[in-house]
Structure formats: C-alpha cells, structure tokens
C-alpha cells in the first residue's frame, strides 16, 4: 500500500477542464487509484456512459464491455490533486453509480511528487 492517506482528494477532469467530480482516495498501489467519487455538475454530460458501464458489470453483460470501455477511453479523462493544475492522463476509468471509483495512471511514477 502507498504512503498516501484517504485524506487526499483528486479532481477528475475532461480535457476541456470541466470537472466531473472529486475522488477521496482510499488506496494507490501499482499505478491504480481507488476511492469514493463525488460528482460535480459537469458529470451530467457523461453520466449515462458510466450508468451503462455499471449495468454491464452488474448484469455481467460482458459482450458490451469493450464498447463501453472504448466510450470511456474516448473521453480522455485526467486527474490532478484538488486545487492543482497538473492534470495527468489515466485509463481504465471506472465510476459506479454507488460512488465507487478506480483508474490506472498512464505514468505510475506521478505520485513521486504528491502534495
């Protein structure tokens, strides 16, 4: 487990800078971030994609998984420490309707310089 604590909060952003929400970090390990997602008003524009993702996973309709994961990847989501502007690319973004969140860093060494 990383030395980071759950007190850390990150912003989840679109490339345009629109904030989708924030994540209260539970764990960062091997480039994977997990925590609790709280949506911002900007999330409404992409909420249906993540709702579909949740349905696919919960109903085990895995024939749709590649499709929805591609849609999520095309969003180009980035993350940064709350209040900072140094956004970093992520992939395998998962936001569940119950607030669960996870993603993987494209550059796992990013956290060498965490606040």
Secondary structure, DSSP 4 states (H G I P E B T S, - for coil): --S--TT-EEEEE-TTS-EEEEEEEEEEETTEEEEEEEE-GGGGGTHHHHHHHHHHHHTT-GGGHHHHHHHHHHT--EEEETT----EEEEEEEE-TTSEEEEEESSGGGGGG--
